[in-house]
Amino acid sequence: MSAEARTILHVDMDAFYASIEQRDNPQLRGQPVVVGGNKRGVVAAASYEVRKFGVRSAMPMTEAERRCPTLVRVAPRMAHYRAVSEEIFGIFREFTPTVEGLSLDEAFLDVTASRVLHGDGPTVASQIKERIQKQTGLTASVGVAENKLVAKIASDLDKPDGLVIVTPSGCRAILDPLPVEVIPGIGPQTLRRLHALNITTVADLRRAPDRVLAPIFGRFARRARERAAGIDSRPVTPSRIEKSISSEETYDIDLADRADMERELLRLAEVTARRLRKASLQAGTVQVKIRQSDFQTFTRQKRLQPPACSTEQIFGVARELLGHWLESNPDARVRLLGVGGQTLSPAGQGDLFANDARTTSDHVDSAVDRIREKFGVNSVGRARTLDRP
């Protein structure tokens, strides 16, 4: 891949709603689960166990039950799914701010500018998959390519828990044998007309002349052939203004010692503050997220006045919030910690009358940012974060 080429990821969660239900209720694991409101409704999501019977999303529930009489129907919990989605999109934004959400469970990511910091496309994709699995217990399938079209097709080729990389030189070999309906925009009626002309694969569509395609696609005939050739110049367009920037981690071994918790809190505050500075933003609110070993999750937040993006200031508030929580939960074992900045605003010029400690802290942050930008994230760190549990 050339230096000028883009690196695009399409991340698609596997059977998102159903997988969340199976994660939260161990009795549903391995069962043919569908998420849907009632028997007169449609299937909102289908687990991979029930898909073996031909059950799919948007299928009438009565048809799904006819195909799989033993299916287990679960009422949807949309607020819960949205909360998990926010957690996943937070992981995306740790790697790039250029995230285009398509739904709660899928998104395009342009990681072109992140390659120096996080590695090439396959490396970033692997890290994202690992973070999602570790933090949420869910799996995602990822396609990596130089454009949105090919990345989206690739993400569906090795589900579930897949990772498919399509290089420019290997694009045609992967796309050509695929059924023509993988090209977006080809619906049932168009598919029937193409099949009547013996156009059944992507290669058939790519090779078809204008006189054959014009009666079907009209003025979009050329575009259809370009899509079949893997050509797509659409940019990844961020779908919303950043409302928060955060960092969190799930630990393999629960944290039980306050010193260990504070050490991890400092490390997370450092990551969050660095991301704020990189985005030229400052936080007016600091939030701490705490998940106990029994999966109970708590959040605590406090205004930061004036707003800031200094590691020391964000850590100071986060440590205070954690301390207050520990007073009510003295024997808690912590599975996950997170530090976030909210109520974001553009970072302004420093206060001319700030005290020396704050000025020194700002200088340290700037120096550390420059070193990491040049030599990598692990090239320098605060001594307090090095002795991890």
Summary of the structure (lengths in Angstrom):
residues: 389
radius of gyration: 24.2
end to end distance: 39.6
largest distance: 77.4
contacts: 1214
relative contact order: 0.10
helix: 47%
strand: 22%
